[in-house]
Amino acid sequence: MGKEGRSRVRTVCPYCAVGCHVDLLVEEGRAVGLDYATDSPVNGGNLCAKGNAVLDLLDHPDRLRTPLRRTASGWEAVGWDEALDWAAERIGTIRDRHGPDALGFLSSAKCTNEENYLLQKLARLLGSNNVDHCARLCHASTLTGLAPVLGMGAATNPLHDLAQARCLFLVGSNPAENHPVAFQWVREAKDKGAVVIVADPRKTPTAWIADLHLPVRPGTDIALLHAMLHVILREGLEDKAFIRSRTTGFERTVRAVRDTAPEWAQSVTGVPAGDILRAARLFARTRPGALIYCMGITQHHNGTQAVRACANLALATGNVGRPGSGLIPVRGQDNVQGACDMGALSALLPGYRPVADPQARAAMEALWGCPPGTIPDRPGLTVTEMEAEAGRTLRALVAMGENPAVTSPAGGRVAEGLERLDFFLAIDLFLTESARSAHLVLPAAAWAEKSGSKTSADRRVQWSPRAVLPPGDARPDAWIITRLARRLGLGAHFPCESPEDVLREINRAVPAYGGITPERIREAPGGIHWPCPRQDHPGTPVLFEKTFATADGRARFFPVSFDPPPESPDADYPLCLTTGRVTAHYNSGSMTRRTPALLELSPELFVEVHPEDAARLGFSEGSRVRVVTRRGAVEASAYLSSAVARGVVFAPFHFPGTNRLTLDVVDPEARIPAFKAAACRLEPL
């Protein structure tokens, strides 16, 4: 307690997955300010624009403060008992009438590990594997891509390890804008002499500091990566000792890239062959090298293959399993890694055990104290599959902190599907675009109004304690799930009364979290990196230093094929639309579009267009244009910039409308939609 009667509570920022610490100053139960956690081993007191604006969420006038039931005349405020009784009755009736497969559950990367664990547990105890979350829209291809290669699908090195790299290859990643605090380690490495290579259709602020920028056409990253590997093998630059002693399957990959010379890749990607040659030599010769990728790689119809192409390049150069190297997928939401770890995935139980594995199901049923056969043996529906089946085979949906009407592809059809549901329960901070279609909306507590653990992009598990009370009658998601479970007759399986109790159950359910107990994690200033299987284990910041997590301990090369994007520019739609983030906003914008300081930085939907394209189409800076694809149209302001390549249009996805334009074609393995390349045209207004 300070001189002014204020207490300081260290929390974990609720935005991106860097996991920054934010110190809240609390007085008489209210957060009255924030301070910079200068002694934090995670962010050293640094915060981005979003982190600096977190307080606006807590007392925002739009916050939901009481349960709301939709009636013919509008929203009606109801008490918690009435709301939960009605929700349980509707869910139970639909399950009895249509079977458990008629139920769907959207978990959330904005919620804690404990809350994600509880929601997937509720779904499976009701007999449904229809549980998924936004990883299906951002990094599902990281899991499907890396798990067969390395034995697990997560970042191999901590983010701060980037400062030790001598070469940083950023593919489809723009940390300068999307993860500004993590970008400090890129700059630190650069200041120490590291080489920086950036592959991105736009010359982003990250590319400004690059020694080499590769302006790859959207959807052609695999061709670029193949050509780089071709050069490395042709010139004998591969790490032969590492390949021989620590990998398998190399020869098949050699054959796969035999005909992918830089000259071929130039015709596909638009990147000059000489630059591809230079990039390959730099990455192979300058070690250790880290390969950092984001949704510019994962959000494609071949996202799984693209991730494996990244892995092939890292393995061929021996850049896995040592400090300063590695494969680093930087996640976009504060707990997307943790939500995956907790089993909020339609085909995987907690700890990534397949639902099809009878031993995995039996172990979980024994832990939960439910009869054998309770957990279905087949995968459930993914996010996009649930949205497609809404109002058809899927009759009820529980959405915890998700806003699919904005975040999902072909968003107009998603909104129509939500309206068709027999029962839609939304749990959220605000009355979002999706929640407006719900039959019942329950007010949730924000990050500083509840306690729990979160797992950042680099597998760092941290405890974020409650600092203040939620407004009105809002409640933590864990409280809501537990009370709903009890009303559904499952109370005996939900004995935990606190987040600490739930984490102790997670210690038993997820082997990699076995030693990350509440007592340890609360005393760990920088959290603990999983895997941490025992209480005497220090955690594992760098993976695979001695062995990989595969059956034989070796990493596996995978031969990858290049398939062009499913939709290419043509006479009717001559431009290529690609989407992404901006610094001021987060995910669907439901929080940041309500924050005045962030809205001032980015107030509306815009498109970034090359000046030559704008001149040819007859509009100028600030003009209003209509963006049209085969799926719909939206209006936006035009920003002219030579940072975007000719023929490419960039739009941020934080605003309603953007994802009405994107493709709903999905990766066949990860089931992730192809958000990043759609044919479009611009019509001046």
NUKOL-779590 format. One line per field, with one value per residue (C-alpha): x, y, z. Coordinates in steps of 0.1 Angstrom, whole numbers, padded with zeros to 4 digits, always signed. Layout:
N
c1 [X_...]
c2 [Y_...]
c3 [Z_...]
//
This chain:
685
c1 [+0000_+0015_+0014_-0018_-0037_-0032_-0023_-0004_-0015_+0005_-0017_-0012_-0023_-0055_-0045_-0018_+0001_+0034_+0021_+0032_+0028_+0006_+0006_-0028_-0031_-0061_-0079_-0111_-0117_-0113_-0084_-0074_-0043_-0016_+0021_+0048_+0063_+0099_+0112_+0092_+0113_+0086_+0083_+0106_+0079_+0072_+0036_+0021_-0008_-0034_-0016_-0016_-0053_-0065_-0082_-0108_-0123_-0130_-0155_-0167_-0203_-0211_-0201_-0228_-0239_-0268_-0281_-0302_-0330_-0342_-0379_-0403_-0401_-0363_-0339_-0352_-0329_-0332_-0315_-0288_-0309_-0336_-0310_-0291_-0322_-0336_-0302_-0300_-0336_-0330_-0297_-0311_-0342_-0323_-0299_-0327_-0346_-0318_-0289_-0256_-0243_-0269_-0249_-0219_-0195_-0171_-0144_-0121_-0085_-0095_-0103_-0080_-0067_-0091_-0122_-0112_-0107_-0140_-0160_-0145_-0151_-0188_-0192_-0177_-0196_-0227_-0215_-0203_-0169_-0183_-0160_-0135_-0121_-0105_-0072_-0092_-0092_-0055_-0030_-0047_-0022_+0007_-0005_-0012_+0019_+0045_+0031_+0040_+0074_+0086_+0062_+0044_+0029_+0042_+0070_+0104_+0121_+0110_+0104_+0133_+0156_+0152_+0178_+0204_+0198_+0223_+0197_+0159_+0137_+0102_+0076_+0041_+0049_+0048_+0057_+0065_+0028_+0012_+0035_+0054_+0069_+0083_+0097_+0122_+0141_+0142_+0157_+0181_+0194_+0196_+0216_+0240_+0246_+0220_+0207_+0169_+0150_+0112_+0089_+0056_+0034_+0036_+0066_+0055_+0073_+0090_+0103_+0116_+0145_+0151_+0184_+0162_+0125_+0109_+0075_+0059_+0025_-0003_-0006_+0027_+0049_+0055_+0071_+0095_+0104_+0109_+0132_+0153_+0157_+0166_+0194_+0207_+0208_+0222_+0251_+0257_+0248_+0227_+0237_+0247_+0256_+0223_+0203_+0221_+0219_+0186_+0162_+0145_+0128_+0153_+0157_+0120_+0122_+0152_+0132_+0103_+0124_+0146_+0128_+0120_+0148_+0147_+0138_+0107_+0098_+0102_+0074_+0051_+0059_+0070_+0102_+0133_+0154_+0185_+0168_+0157_+0193_+0206_+0180_+0188_+0225_+0220_+0197_+0219_+0253_+0243_+0236_+0218_+0188_+0152_+0122_+0093_+0059_+0023_-0010_+0006_+0017_-0011_-0043_-0042_-0059_-0024_-0015_-0004_+0019_+0033_+0041_+0059_+0078_+0091_+0100_+0119_+0140_+0148_+0157_+0178_+0199_+0201_+0181_+0160_+0169_+0194_+0192_+0188_+0172_+0139_+0104_+0084_+0047_+0037_+0000_-0024_-0045_-0034_-0043_-0047_-0018_-0034_-0069_-0053_-0034_-0066_-0084_-0106_-0103_-0128_-0105_-0082_-0086_-0065_-0028_-0034_-0046_-0068_-0105_-0101_-0076_-0095_-0067_-0069_-0107_-0105_-0079_-0100_-0132_-0114_-0102_-0136_-0154_-0178_-0188_-0168_-0181_-0191_-0166_-0175_-0148_-0150_-0140_-0166_-0173_-0148_-0157_-0165_-0183_-0205_-0213_-0223_-0245_-0261_-0298_-0295_-0278_-0265_-0294_-0278_-0246_-0227_-0202_-0178_-0160_-0163_-0177_-0180_-0203_-0172_-0142_-0154_-0152_-0183_-0195_-0229_-0238_-0225_-0248_-0278_-0268_-0268_-0303_-0315_-0304_-0330_-0309_-0279_-0261_-0235_-0211_-0193_-0182_-0202_-0233_-0212_-0224_-0228_-0244_-0272_-0284_-0284_-0315_-0296_-0265_-0246_-0222_-0187_-0158_-0128_-0092_-0085_-0118_-0109_-0079_-0064_-0035_-0027_-0001_+0017_+0030_+0062_+0046_+0051_+0023_+0016_-0008_-0030_-0047_-0079_-0073_-0109_-0145_-0165_-0192_-0228_-0237_-0210_-0193_-0161_-0167_-0156_-0183_-0209_-0198_-0198_-0232_-0246_-0230_-0247_-0281_-0275_-0270_-0232_-0224_-0205_-0180_-0174_-0163_-0138_-0147_-0117_-0094_-0066_-0086_-0092_-0055_-0047_-0071_-0053_-0020_-0034_-0051_-0023_+0012_+0031_+0015_+0020_+0045_+0029_+0009_-0009_+0017_+0046_+0032_+0022_+0058_+0074_+0080_+0083_+0060_+0070_+0075_+0059_+0066_+0071_+0060_+0069_+0070_+0108_+0112_+0124_+0103_+0116_+0122_+0140_+0126_+0144_+0179_+0186_+0157_+0124_+0090_+0085_+0084_+0120_+0133_+0140_+0124_+0107_+0111_+0078_+0078_+0055_+0037_+0028_-0008_-0017_-0044_-0079_-0089_-0067_-0073_-0092_-0109_-0139_-0119_-0084_-0069_-0058_-0073_-0053_-0062_-0043_-0039_-0032_-0015_-0046_-0070_-0074_-0093_-0129_-0125_-0152_-0129_-0106_-0133_-0148_-0115_-0113_-0075_-0073_-0102_-0083_-0054_-0076_-0112_-0127_-0123_-0098_-0081_-0044_-0039_-0008_-0010_-0007_-0037_-0057_-0047_-0058_-0091_-0097_-0096_-0073_-0062_-0091_-0117_-0145_-0145_-0165_-0145_-0162_-0155_-0176_-0190_-0200_-0191_-0181_-0173_-0141_-0117_-0087_-0052_-0026_+0008_+0036_+0042_+0016_+0025_+0008_-0023_-0027_-0053_-0048_-0077_-0077_-0100_-0110_-0141_-0175_-0176_-0140_-0147_-0179_-0153_-0130_-0130_-0145_-0122_-0104_-0071_-0079_-0059_-0062_-0097_-0085_-0100_-0081_-0083_-0052_-0059_-0092_-0098_-0115_-0122_-0125_-0153_-0149_-0179]
c2 [+0000_+0034_+0067_+0077_+0045_+0029_-0007_-0019_-0051_-0068_-0082_-0097_-0075_-0087_-0080_-0098_-0130_-0113_-0115_-0081_-0071_-0041_-0027_-0014_+0012_+0004_+0027_+0018_-0011_+0008_+0010_+0047_+0044_+0021_+0021_+0005_-0028_-0017_-0047_-0072_-0099_-0101_-0065_-0044_-0017_-0014_-0012_-0007_+0017_-0010_-0018_+0018_+0020_-0010_+0009_+0022_-0014_-0016_+0012_+0016_+0027_+0000_-0028_-0054_-0053_-0077_-0108_-0098_-0119_-0111_-0107_-0096_-0061_-0060_-0068_-0076_-0076_-0107_-0121_-0147_-0175_-0169_-0166_-0197_-0218_-0208_-0215_-0250_-0258_-0248_-0266_-0297_-0298_-0294_-0322_-0345_-0338_-0336_-0353_-0339_-0332_-0305_-0285_-0263_-0244_-0215_-0211_-0180_-0170_-0139_-0161_-0178_-0213_-0223_-0209_-0226_-0259_-0257_-0249_-0278_-0301_-0290_-0297_-0332_-0341_-0332_-0357_-0332_-0326_-0295_-0272_-0249_-0214_-0187_-0206_-0222_-0188_-0179_-0206_-0240_-0246_-0241_-0271_-0293_-0281_-0284_-0313_-0340_-0324_-0316_-0336_-0305_-0274_-0244_-0218_-0235_-0205_-0176_-0143_-0126_-0151_-0133_-0108_-0136_-0144_-0135_-0137_-0131_-0142_-0128_-0144_-0130_-0113_-0076_-0073_-0036_-0030_-0062_-0071_-0039_-0050_-0082_-0061_-0046_-0079_-0078_-0043_-0053_-0081_-0057_-0033_-0061_-0068_-0094_-0096_-0090_-0105_-0098_-0115_-0096_-0082_-0048_-0028_-0027_-0008_-0042_-0042_-0007_-0020_-0051_-0057_-0074_-0071_-0098_-0084_-0118_-0120_-0131_-0168_-0177_-0180_-0217_-0210_-0185_-0209_-0238_-0217_-0206_-0243_-0252_-0227_-0239_-0275_-0267_-0247_-0272_-0248_-0272_-0283_-0319_-0330_-0318_-0334_-0367_-0369_-0353_-0356_-0381_-0378_-0354_-0371_-0368_-0330_-0328_-0343_-0319_-0288_-0301_-0280_-0249_-0226_-0188_-0181_-0202_-0187_-0152_-0159_-0171_-0148_-0116_-0115_-0110_-0142_-0124_-0114_-0150_-0162_-0136_-0144_-0181_-0175_-0151_-0174_-0204_-0188_-0165_-0187_-0189_-0179_-0175_-0179_-0159_-0163_-0151_-0152_-0142_-0178_-0196_-0181_-0198_-0227_-0244_-0230_-0263_-0269_-0234_-0240_-0272_-0254_-0230_-0260_-0276_-0244_-0242_-0279_-0279_-0251_-0266_-0237_-0256_-0266_-0239_-0204_-0176_-0199_-0217_-0215_-0187_-0184_-0152_-0155_-0126_-0131_-0132_-0168_-0185_-0209_-0217_-0223_-0249_-0265_-0268_-0288_-0261_-0279_-0302_-0331_-0328_-0332_-0313_-0318_-0324_-0360_-0371_-0377_-0408_-0423_-0447_-0444_-0406_-0406_-0432_-0411_-0379_-0397_-0412_-0377_-0362_-0391_-0398_-0432_-0447_-0437_-0402_-0385_-0391_-0409_-0388_-0352_-0325_-0295_-0267_-0230_-0227_-0260_-0250_-0217_-0235_-0259_-0232_-0237_-0270_-0299_-0275_-0261_-0245_-0225_-0212_-0185_-0173_-0141_-0148_-0125_-0148_-0123_-0102_-0126_-0154_-0156_-0149_-0131_-0123_-0160_-0164_-0137_-0154_-0187_-0173_-0160_-0195_-0212_-0225_-0211_-0189_-0180_-0153_-0145_-0113_-0079_-0060_-0064_-0073_-0078_-0115_-0111_-0090_-0122_-0141_-0152_-0147_-0126_-0130_-0102_-0114_-0101_-0085_-0096_-0075_-0085_-0121_-0144_-0171_-0182_-0174_-0188_-0164_-0171_-0186_-0211_-0188_-0196_-0166_-0159_-0127_-0119_-0101_-0064_-0050_-0061_-0064_-0038_-0044_-0081_-0092_-0125_-0144_-0169_-0198_-0189_-0188_-0222_-0239_-0227_-0237_-0272_-0277_-0268_-0293_-0321_-0321_-0305_-0336_-0332_-0295_-0294_-0266_-0233_-0212_-0207_-0222_-0254_-0256_-0251_-0280_-0301_-0289_-0301_-0336_-0333_-0317_-0334_-0303_-0283_-0309_-0288_-0254_-0252_-0221_-0218_-0219_-0197_-0169_-0167_-0168_-0132_-0142_-0172_-0208_-0221_-0254_-0283_-0284_-0319_-0319_-0294_-0297_-0290_-0255_-0252_-0253_-0220_-0236_-0268_-0297_-0289_-0327_-0345_-0339_-0348_-0375_-0412_-0417_-0383_-0370_-0342_-0351_-0333_-0332_-0328_-0299_-0291_-0256_-0249_-0215_-0195_-0208_-0174_-0151_-0117_-0117_-0092_-0088_-0087_-0075_-0068_-0091_-0083_-0093_-0086_-0081_-0061_-0025_-0014_+0003_-0026_-0062_-0091_-0081_-0047_-0053_-0038_-0015_+0001_+0013_+0029_+0066_+0068_+0038_+0050_+0083_+0063_+0042_+0054_+0035_+0007_+0017_+0001_+0006_+0010_+0016_+0052_+0039_+0016_+0045_+0068_+0042_+0038_+0075_+0082_+0099_+0099_+0098_+0089_+0066_+0034_+0002_-0030_-0058_-0095_-0125_-0127_-0092_-0055_-0029_+0008_+0022_+0051_+0048_+0054_+0056_+0041_+0026_+0003_-0020_-0037_-0028_-0049_-0056_-0041_-0043_-0041_-0045_-0071_-0054_-0037_-0052_-0059_-0070_-0107_-0105_-0103_-0131_-0167_-0195_-0221_-0240_-0258_-0295_-0304_-0274_-0264_-0228_-0203_-0186_-0150_-0137_-0138_-0129_-0114_-0080_-0047_-0011_+0012_+0049_+0064]
c3 [+0000_-0010_+0008_-0009_+0002_-0032_-0038_-0068_-0085_-0112_-0140_-0174_-0203_-0219_-0255_-0276_-0266_-0256_-0220_-0208_-0172_-0164_-0128_-0118_-0091_-0070_-0046_-0027_-0051_-0083_-0107_-0107_-0128_-0143_-0138_-0159_-0146_-0150_-0131_-0152_-0168_-0195_-0209_-0187_-0183_-0220_-0232_-0266_-0274_-0264_-0232_-0222_-0228_-0208_-0180_-0204_-0205_-0168_-0162_-0198_-0200_-0225_-0201_-0195_-0159_-0157_-0176_-0205_-0221_-0256_-0259_-0287_-0274_-0268_-0240_-0206_-0175_-0154_-0123_-0123_-0110_-0137_-0164_-0155_-0149_-0183_-0200_-0184_-0194_-0230_-0233_-0216_-0237_-0270_-0259_-0250_-0282_-0308_-0291_-0277_-0312_-0315_-0289_-0297_-0275_-0286_-0261_-0260_-0262_-0242_-0212_-0187_-0189_-0161_-0179_-0212_-0194_-0177_-0208_-0228_-0198_-0198_-0235_-0232_-0201_-0220_-0247_-0273_-0289_-0306_-0288_-0305_-0303_-0324_-0329_-0357_-0374_-0367_-0357_-0361_-0389_-0364_-0345_-0375_-0392_-0364_-0342_-0367_-0374_-0339_-0317_-0305_-0321_-0302_-0302_-0297_-0280_-0257_-0274_-0255_-0271_-0304_-0291_-0293_-0330_-0356_-0384_-0381_-0409_-0404_-0428_-0428_-0395_-0386_-0349_-0352_-0354_-0341_-0312_-0305_-0272_-0288_-0316_-0291_-0292_-0330_-0328_-0300_-0322_-0352_-0330_-0322_-0359_-0367_-0403_-0406_-0436_-0440_-0464_-0466_-0494_-0477_-0467_-0431_-0403_-0395_-0431_-0426_-0405_-0427_-0445_-0472_-0479_-0500_-0513_-0518_-0535_-0511_-0509_-0526_-0495_-0500_-0534_-0518_-0490_-0515_-0536_-0506_-0495_-0531_-0531_-0497_-0509_-0543_-0527_-0499_-0471_-0451_-0416_-0426_-0391_-0376_-0404_-0400_-0362_-0354_-0383_-0406_-0440_-0455_-0489_-0497_-0491_-0513_-0541_-0534_-0540_-0568_-0595_-0574_-0584_-0577_-0613_-0610_-0577_-0592_-0617_-0589_-0560_-0578_-0557_-0578_-0581_-0569_-0537_-0531_-0536_-0512_-0486_-0487_-0483_-0455_-0435_-0440_-0433_-0404_-0374_-0351_-0370_-0359_-0382_-0369_-0386_-0380_-0398_-0431_-0432_-0413_-0427_-0461_-0478_-0475_-0441_-0427_-0456_-0453_-0417_-0426_-0453_-0426_-0405_-0433_-0438_-0401_-0398_-0429_-0414_-0379_-0365_-0339_-0304_-0295_-0280_-0306_-0332_-0335_-0351_-0334_-0342_-0325_-0314_-0316_-0285_-0249_-0243_-0276_-0267_-0234_-0248_-0271_-0243_-0223_-0250_-0264_-0298_-0314_-0320_-0289_-0252_-0227_-0233_-0271_-0266_-0295_-0287_-0309_-0285_-0261_-0234_-0235_-0231_-0203_-0184_-0187_-0177_-0147_-0136_-0141_-0123_-0152_-0167_-0195_-0229_-0217_-0240_-0277_-0297_-0329_-0334_-0331_-0353_-0358_-0355_-0392_-0393_-0363_-0380_-0412_-0393_-0370_-0371_-0390_-0372_-0345_-0325_-0295_-0292_-0261_-0271_-0244_-0254_-0291_-0318_-0349_-0368_-0373_-0370_-0393_-0431_-0451_-0420_-0434_-0436_-0401_-0387_-0405_-0389_-0354_-0360_-0369_-0336_-0313_-0284_-0285_-0252_-0253_-0224_-0230_-0217_-0243_-0264_-0295_-0331_-0323_-0289_-0304_-0320_-0287_-0268_-0235_-0228_-0196_-0183_-0179_-0157_-0175_-0170_-0139_-0123_-0119_-0112_-0134_-0155_-0191_-0215_-0238_-0273_-0260_-0236_-0206_-0181_-0158_-0130_-0133_-0100_-0095_-0089_-0088_-0086_-0118_-0125_-0115_-0115_-0140_-0130_-0140_-0168_-0145_-0120_-0149_-0163_-0129_-0120_-0154_-0151_-0117_-0131_-0159_-0133_-0135_-0102_-0089_-0117_-0110_-0074_-0079_-0062_-0071_-0101_-0079_-0075_-0113_-0120_-0096_-0117_-0148_-0132_-0133_-0167_-0188_-0182_-0195_-0168_-0140_-0121_-0127_-0094_-0081_-0053_-0077_-0105_-0081_-0069_-0104_-0115_-0152_-0151_-0160_-0195_-0202_-0204_-0167_-0157_-0120_-0091_-0090_-0127_-0137_-0169_-0205_-0222_-0252_-0266_-0282_-0271_-0267_-0283_-0302_-0288_-0315_-0309_-0320_-0308_-0343_-0361_-0394_-0427_-0446_-0484_-0492_-0524_-0536_-0546_-0559_-0540_-0547_-0560_-0582_-0597_-0631_-0654_-0630_-0598_-0608_-0574_-0545_-0511_-0480_-0444_-0412_-0380_-0370_-0338_-0323_-0325_-0314_-0329_-0337_-0322_-0296_-0269_-0288_-0309_-0276_-0264_-0273_-0274_-0298_-0320_-0324_-0339_-0362_-0363_-0392_-0418_-0444_-0473_-0482_-0520_-0542_-0556_-0592_-0587_-0572_-0601_-0627_-0609_-0605_-0567_-0543_-0507_-0484_-0511_-0502_-0521_-0523_-0519_-0538_-0538_-0549_-0514_-0507_-0505_-0479_-0480_-0467_-0469_-0492_-0479_-0506_-0499_-0519_-0490_-0505_-0538_-0570_-0574_-0537_-0514_-0476_-0451_-0413_-0400_-0367_-0382_-0392_-0429_-0437_-0432_-0454_-0482_-0473_-0486_-0466_-0483_-0455_-0451_-0454_-0423_-0399_-0412_-0410_-0435_-0463_-0451_-0467_-0505_-0522_-0556_-0553_-0571_-0559_-0570_-0563_-0546]
//
